[in-house]
Structures are given as C-alpha cells and as structure tokens.
Amino acid sequence: MRKRVTIRDVAKAAGVSSATVSYVMNDLGKVTPEVDRLVREVARDLGYARNRAAVSLKTGRHNVIGCILPTLVSPIFPEIAEAVQSHAETKGLATLLVNSGDTAEREAEALRMLAGFGVDGAVAVLHPGFDVDGAPPFPIVTLDSALPGHDCIQADHAGGGRLIAEHARGLGHTRVGLLSGADEIASSRARRQGFLEAAEGHCEIVWEETVPLTAALGPAAQRNLARRDVSLVVCVNDLVAIGALSALRDLGVDVPGEVSVIGFDDIGMSSWPLIGLTTIRQSLLELGCGAVNQLARRIDGDIAPPNTRILPVELVERATTASHSPSPESLAARRSRKAARKGMSRN
C-alpha cells in the first residue's frame, strides 16, 4: 500500500518550509505567485491531497455544500446542477447533489440528511409548501421560490412574460392560447401574470389549459390545439412548447405559417435545428453561479439581511414565431360565423 503523501514530503521536494506549503494549500495568499505555482505543481506530481477531516476539525468547516433539485429528468435542472458544481469547485467546495422528488416532505428529509453529513450550506429549489421552521441552521440559498430568512436568486419571470406579450403584439398576434403551469408554482404564476398584464387590450385569450411542466400534453391540451382558432400558443416552458410543436405537426398545422409557438427557459435542445424554438432565455449558468457566490459569502460569515436577486431575461427569436395577418378567407369565415350567431339569436 502506497504511503500517504504529507505536507512535509511536499515541502522537502519543493525546497520550502512546511508552513509555506500550508499557506499555499489553504489559499492563505502569503507567498509569491512563483512559490505558489511551484508548491502546487510539486503537490500534484506527488499526489498530495489535503486531509479534509483534519481541516474540518481545525476550522469547523467541511468545504462541502448541498444542491437540492426537484428532478433530474427535466433538462433545466441538470444544467443548474452543473453550474453549481463547477462554480463551487472553483471555490474549493465539493457538492452533494440530492433529488427531492418535488415534495416538501422529501425536501425536509434531504436537508436533514445534508445536515447529518455536515455540509456548510445548500443551494435548493424548494416546494411552495416547505416548512420554514424545519430548516437546519446552515445557510440556504433558494432558486425561484423565496424562503423567509434566506437568500433567493431567480430569473425575472414576470419580465419574461412581458417580453412574450411585446413580441406577440409586434408580430400582429391577437388570438392566443395559453399552456400554463400550475398556479402554486411561483415561476409559472409570475410568467403568466407578466404576460396577461402586458397583453391586456392587445391579445384575446381564446383558451387556456393548465399542464404539467413536461412535453407530454394531456387530452385537453391536445383538443385545444386541434381547434385551430389561435395564431399564437404561449407555453409556460420550453418542454411544454416542444410538446405543442409535436402535437401541431401531427395535426398538419404549419408552424409558424399558421400558428406560432413560444416557450420559456432556453434549454439546450431549444436551439436544435429541428426545433428552433423561439423562447425567453434565463441564464442557468448565472443562476447557479450566483447562488454559489451568495452561499459562499454566507458561509464566510456575511450577516447582511436576506435578499432576493432578480436576474434579467431576454427574448431569443428562432423559427417558431412569425408575423400574423388574417387571410381574407379567415376574415370572411369569421364574419359568416358572426352573422350566423346573430341570426340564431333573432330566432
């Protein structure tokens, strides 16, 4: 069995003192850049690894954080997890990833488990029904849904909804169908509200259906799409939009010639050539990195009041939206329907 490499071994090979090696490996910044580089190269060549247990006993910190996400099936959350893990690594922090299954009970269990592992803090997406009183004493930075007493970082969901409304108005869309998320989901609620407020007086909501945040649309949503009575379908996220695109193409509806479709998030597959989805981009990289930065400050002792940081979003125009102007045939058909309804009312 190979003997464990110690600080003394690194110091001897590098021609420096053990204290100097300790300064470098603990990022204390008390040496010149040249010495820092030399010590790190020698440590790497020798296979030296810090004894984290000993460091923890000395500092009271484990340099490990948790990352709690509701699922790893939806593409958005693995992208967030990668951003958290990669950025945490640059700060000398390891990451424990936990899939909570999107229930408040499992989230509480996940936090208790992380507390048992001695993590220094956590980045978490928490259920709206999470019990604040059950939160452990370490710092938590939440994504999207604010937790009283803790920091939160989120995209400007309402602002994204307003951008969709402005885009719809600019393209001449007046009859809109909504595929919305459940109202208890804060981000879904904010996106819908932002759109409705900005679209008021310009767009008629012909139909609306609440759907799961997946590409698998239910029968009610499929029936609404089959009505062909809207020129724009606004979707709560990109997965739902991709499901709508698939359903419309199965119905023989030309996108965007007959109906435009827009999503929200800008997940990786939205830019694939066969999809080319127009969407609202939220920077998942900035979301994950921002959460880690704020958590690191809390771990280092920042006692400023909790705050919520709102990240800007932007419209990304691709191939699923286009300008709309009613054809003469459709206008005539609409007048005919109105006339028929008036005739029926007289009878």
C-alpha positions as CSV (number, residue, x, y, z in Angstrom):
1,M,0.0,0.0,0.0
2,R,1.4,3.4,-1.0
3,K,2.4,5.7,1.8
4,R,0.2,8.8,2.2
5,V,2.0,12.0,1.0
6,T,2.3,14.6,3.7
7,I,2.9,18.3,3.9
8,R,6.5,17.6,4.9
9,D,7.0,15.5,1.8
10,V,5.8,18.3,-0.4
11,A,7.9,20.9,1.5
12,K,11.1,18.8,1.1
13,A,10.6,18.2,-2.6
14,A,9.8,21.9,-3.2
15,G,12.6,23.2,-1.1
16,V,10.3,25.3,1.1
17,S,9.1,25.1,4.7
18,S,6.0,23.1,5.8
19,A,4.4,26.4,6.8
20,T,4.8,27.6,3.2
21,V,3.1,24.5,1.9
22,S,0.3,25.0,4.4
23,Y,-0.2,28.6,3.3
24,V,-0.5,27.6,-0.3
25,M,-2.8,24.6,0.2
26,N,-5.1,26.6,2.4
27,D,-5.2,29.5,-0.1
28,L,-4.0,32.0,2.5
29,G,-2.1,34.1,-0.1
30,K,1.0,34.7,2.0
31,V,3.5,33.6,-0.7
32,T,4.6,34.9,-4.1
33,P,2.9,33.7,-7.2
34,E,6.1,31.8,-8.2
35,V,6.2,29.9,-4.9
36,D,2.5,29.2,-5.0
37,R,2.8,27.7,-8.5
38,L,5.9,25.6,-7.5
39,V,4.2,24.2,-4.4
40,R,1.0,23.3,-6.3
41,E,3.0,21.6,-9.1
42,V,5.0,19.5,-6.6
43,A,1.9,18.6,-4.7
44,R,0.2,17.5,-7.8
45,D,3.2,15.5,-9.0
46,L,3.5,13.7,-5.6
47,G,-0.3,13.0,-5.4
48,Y,-0.7,15.1,-2.3
49,A,-4.3,15.6,-1.1
50,R,-5.4,17.7,1.9
51,N,-6.7,15.8,4.9
52,R,-10.2,17.3,4.9
53,A,-11.1,15.7,8.2
54,A,-8.2,17.4,9.9
55,V,-9.0,20.7,8.2
56,S,-12.6,20.4,9.4
57,L,-11.6,19.7,13.0
58,K,-9.5,22.8,12.9
59,T,-11.8,25.2,11.1
60,G,-15.3,23.8,11.8
61,R,-16.0,23.7,8.1
62,H,-16.1,20.8,5.7
63,N,-16.0,22.7,2.5
64,V,-19.0,20.8,1.2
65,I,-22.3,22.2,0.1
66,G,-25.6,20.6,-0.8
67,C,-27.7,21.1,-4.0
68,I,-31.3,20.0,-3.8
69,L,-33.3,19.9,-7.0
70,P,-36.8,18.6,-7.6
71,T,-35.9,16.3,-10.5
72,L,-33.1,15.4,-12.8
73,V,-35.3,14.3,-15.7
74,S,-36.2,17.9,-16.8
75,P,-33.3,19.3,-18.8
76,I,-33.2,22.6,-16.9
77,F,-32.2,21.1,-13.6
78,P,-29.1,19.1,-14.7
79,E,-27.9,22.4,-16.3
80,I,-28.3,24.2,-13.0
81,A,-26.6,21.3,-11.2
82,E,-23.6,21.5,-13.5
83,A,-23.3,25.3,-13.0
84,V,-23.5,24.9,-9.2
85,Q,-21.0,22.0,-9.0
86,S,-18.5,23.6,-11.5
87,H,-18.5,27.0,-9.8
88,A,-18.4,25.6,-6.3
89,E,-15.3,23.6,-7.3
90,T,-13.5,26.9,-8.2
91,K,-14.1,28.0,-4.6
92,G,-12.7,24.7,-3.1
93,L,-16.2,23.4,-2.3
94,A,-17.4,19.9,-3.1
95,T,-21.1,19.4,-3.9
96,L,-23.6,16.8,-2.8
97,L,-26.5,16.6,-5.2
98,V,-29.9,15.4,-4.0
99,N,-33.1,14.7,-6.0
100,S,-36.0,15.7,-3.8
101,G,-38.8,14.4,-6.0
102,D,-40.5,17.8,-5.8
103,T,-42.3,17.2,-2.5
104,A,-41.9,19.3,0.7
105,E,-41.5,16.1,2.8
106,R,-38.6,14.8,0.8
107,E,-37.0,18.3,0.7
108,A,-37.1,18.4,4.5
109,E,-35.6,14.9,4.6
110,A,-32.9,16.0,2.2
111,L,-32.0,18.9,4.3
112,R,-31.8,16.7,7.4
113,M,-29.6,14.3,5.5
114,L,-27.3,17.1,4.4
115,A,-27.1,18.4,8.0
116,G,-26.0,14.9,9.0
117,F,-23.2,15.0,6.5
118,G,-22.1,18.3,8.0
119,V,-22.4,20.4,4.9
120,D,-21.7,24.1,5.3
121,G,-24.8,25.3,3.4
122,A,-27.1,24.4,0.4
123,V,-28.5,25.7,-2.8
124,A,-32.1,24.5,-3.2
125,V,-35.2,24.5,-5.2
126,L,-37.9,24.1,-2.5
127,H,-41.6,23.3,-2.8
128,P,-44.0,26.1,-2.0
129,G,-45.3,24.1,0.9
130,F,-41.9,23.8,2.6
131,D,-42.0,24.2,6.4
132,V,-39.5,27.0,7.2
133,D,-39.4,26.0,10.9
134,G,-37.9,22.7,9.9
135,A,-34.9,24.2,8.1
136,P,-31.5,23.4,9.5
137,P,-29.3,26.1,10.9
138,F,-26.8,26.3,8.0
139,P,-27.3,28.9,5.2
140,I,-29.6,28.1,2.3
141,V,-29.9,30.0,-1.0
142,T,-33.1,29.2,-2.8
143,L,-33.7,29.3,-6.5
144,D,-37.0,30.8,-7.7
145,S,-39.1,30.4,-4.6
146,A,-38.1,32.6,-1.7
147,L,-37.8,31.1,1.8
148,P,-38.2,33.5,4.7
149,G,-34.9,34.2,6.4
150,H,-32.8,33.0,3.5
151,D,-31.4,34.5,0.3
152,C,-33.0,33.8,-3.1
153,I,-31.9,34.2,-6.7
154,Q,-34.3,33.9,-9.6
155,A,-34.9,34.9,-13.1
156,D,-37.2,37.8,-14.0
157,H,-40.2,35.5,-14.8
158,A,-42.8,38.3,-14.9
159,G,-40.4,40.4,-17.1
160,G,-40.1,37.4,-19.4
161,G,-43.9,37.2,-19.7
162,R,-44.0,40.8,-20.7
163,L,-41.4,40.2,-23.4
164,I,-43.6,37.5,-24.8
165,A,-46.6,39.9,-24.9
166,E,-44.5,42.6,-26.6
167,H,-43.3,40.0,-29.2
168,A,-46.8,38.9,-29.8
169,R,-48.0,42.4,-30.3
170,G,-45.1,43.2,-32.6
171,L,-45.9,40.2,-34.8
172,G,-49.6,41.1,-35.0
173,H,-51.0,38.2,-33.0
174,T,-54.3,38.9,-31.3
175,R,-55.8,35.5,-30.6
176,V,-53.7,33.5,-28.2
177,G,-53.9,30.1,-26.5
178,L,-52.1,29.5,-23.2
179,L,-50.5,26.3,-22.0
180,S,-49.8,27.4,-18.4
181,G,-48.2,25.8,-15.3
182,A,-49.9,25.3,-12.0
183,D,-50.6,28.5,-10.1
184,E,-48.9,27.3,-7.0
185,I,-45.6,27.2,-8.8
186,A,-44.2,30.7,-8.3
187,S,-42.3,30.9,-11.6
188,S,-45.2,29.7,-13.6
189,R,-47.6,32.2,-11.9
190,A,-45.2,35.1,-12.4
191,R,-44.7,34.3,-16.1
192,R,-48.5,34.1,-16.7
193,Q,-49.2,37.3,-14.8
194,G,-46.5,39.2,-16.6
195,F,-47.9,38.1,-20.0
196,L,-51.5,38.9,-19.1
197,E,-50.8,42.3,-17.8
198,A,-48.7,43.3,-20.8
199,A,-51.1,41.7,-23.3
200,E,-54.3,43.3,-21.9
201,G,-56.1,45.3,-24.6
202,H,-54.0,43.7,-27.4
203,C,-54.5,40.0,-27.2
204,E,-57.6,37.9,-26.6
205,I,-57.0,34.7,-24.6
206,V,-59.1,32.3,-26.6
207,W,-58.4,29.3,-24.4
208,E,-56.1,28.3,-21.5
209,E,-55.0,24.9,-20.2
210,T,-53.0,24.1,-17.1
211,V,-50.4,21.4,-18.0
212,P,-47.6,19.5,-16.3
213,L,-44.2,21.0,-17.0
214,T,-43.3,18.3,-19.5
215,A,-43.5,17.6,-23.2
216,A,-46.3,15.1,-22.6
217,L,-49.5,17.1,-23.3
218,G,-52.8,15.7,-22.0
219,P,-56.0,15.2,-24.0
220,A,-57.5,18.6,-23.1
221,A,-54.4,20.5,-24.3
222,Q,-54.4,18.4,-27.5
223,R,-58.1,19.2,-28.1
224,N,-57.5,22.9,-27.7
225,L,-54.6,22.8,-30.2
226,A,-56.8,20.9,-32.7
227,R,-59.3,23.8,-32.7
228,R,-57.0,25.9,-34.9
229,D,-58.6,29.1,-33.6
230,V,-55.5,30.9,-32.3
231,S,-52.4,32.3,-34.2
232,L,-50.0,32.0,-31.2
233,V,-49.6,29.4,-28.4
234,V,-47.7,30.7,-25.4
235,C,-46.1,27.9,-23.3
236,V,-45.0,28.0,-19.7
237,N,-41.6,26.5,-20.6
238,D,-39.7,25.0,-23.4
239,L,-40.6,21.4,-22.8
240,V,-44.3,22.2,-23.0
241,A,-43.6,24.2,-26.2
242,I,-41.8,21.2,-27.7
243,G,-44.8,19.1,-26.9
244,A,-47.0,21.7,-28.5
245,L,-44.9,21.7,-31.6
246,S,-45.1,17.9,-31.9
247,A,-48.9,17.9,-31.5
248,L,-49.4,20.7,-34.0
249,R,-47.2,19.0,-36.6
250,D,-49.1,15.7,-36.0
251,L,-52.3,17.7,-36.8
252,G,-50.8,19.0,-40.0
253,V,-50.6,22.6,-38.7
254,D,-47.8,24.6,-40.2
255,V,-45.5,26.2,-37.6
256,P,-45.1,29.2,-37.8
257,G,-47.1,29.7,-41.0
258,E,-50.5,29.0,-39.4
259,V,-49.6,29.0,-35.7
260,S,-46.6,30.5,-33.8
261,V,-45.3,28.8,-30.6
262,I,-43.1,30.4,-27.9
263,G,-41.5,28.8,-24.8
264,F,-39.5,29.9,-21.8
265,D,-36.1,28.9,-20.4
266,D,-33.9,28.3,-23.5
267,I,-32.9,24.8,-22.6
268,G,-30.2,23.3,-24.7
269,M,-32.4,21.4,-27.1
270,S,-34.5,24.5,-27.9
271,S,-31.7,25.6,-30.3
272,W,-31.5,22.3,-32.1
273,P,-32.1,22.8,-35.9
274,L,-35.2,20.5,-36.0
275,I,-36.8,22.5,-33.1
276,G,-35.5,26.1,-33.5
277,L,-37.8,27.3,-30.7
278,T,-38.4,31.0,-30.0
279,T,-38.2,31.4,-26.3
280,I,-37.2,33.5,-23.3
281,R,-33.7,32.9,-22.2
282,Q,-32.9,32.8,-18.5
283,S,-29.2,32.2,-17.8
284,L,-29.0,28.9,-15.9
285,L,-25.2,29.4,-15.6
286,E,-25.6,32.8,-14.0
287,L,-28.4,31.4,-11.8
288,G,-26.2,28.5,-10.5
289,C,-23.0,30.6,-10.1
290,G,-24.9,33.5,-8.5
291,A,-26.4,31.1,-5.9
292,V,-22.9,29.6,-5.1
293,N,-21.4,33.1,-4.7
294,Q,-24.1,34.2,-2.3
295,L,-23.9,30.9,-0.4
296,A,-20.1,31.2,-0.1
297,R,-20.5,34.7,1.4
298,R,-22.9,33.4,4.0
299,I,-20.5,30.5,4.8
300,D,-17.7,33.1,5.3
301,G,-19.8,34.9,7.9
302,D,-21.8,37.6,5.9
303,I,-24.7,38.7,8.2
304,A,-26.4,41.1,5.9
305,P,-30.2,40.8,5.8
306,P,-31.5,38.2,3.4
307,N,-32.1,39.4,-0.1
308,T,-33.7,38.3,-3.3
309,R,-31.7,38.9,-6.5
310,I,-33.6,39.1,-9.8
311,L,-31.7,38.1,-13.0
312,P,-32.6,39.7,-16.4
313,V,-34.0,37.6,-19.2
314,E,-34.1,38.1,-23.0
315,L,-36.1,37.1,-26.0
316,V,-34.4,34.6,-28.4
317,E,-36.1,34.6,-31.8
318,R,-35.8,31.4,-33.8
319,A,-38.0,29.6,-36.2
320,T,-41.3,29.0,-34.4
321,T,-42.8,32.5,-34.4
322,A,-43.7,34.7,-37.4
323,S,-45.8,37.8,-38.2
324,H,-49.5,37.2,-38.5
325,S,-52.1,38.9,-40.6
326,P,-55.6,37.2,-41.0
327,S,-56.2,36.0,-44.6
328,P,-59.2,37.2,-46.5
329,E,-60.7,33.7,-46.2
330,S,-60.4,33.6,-42.5
331,L,-61.9,37.1,-42.1
332,A,-64.8,36.1,-44.3
333,A,-65.3,32.9,-42.3
334,R,-65.3,34.9,-39.1
335,R,-67.9,37.3,-40.4
336,S,-70.0,34.4,-41.6
337,R,-69.9,32.8,-38.1
338,K,-70.9,36.1,-36.5
339,A,-73.8,36.6,-38.9
340,A,-75.0,33.0,-38.2
341,R,-74.9,33.7,-34.5
342,K,-76.9,36.9,-34.9
343,G,-79.5,35.0,-37.0
344,M,-79.8,32.3,-34.3
345,S,-80.2,35.0,-31.6
346,R,-83.1,36.6,-33.5
347,N,-84.8,33.2,-33.7
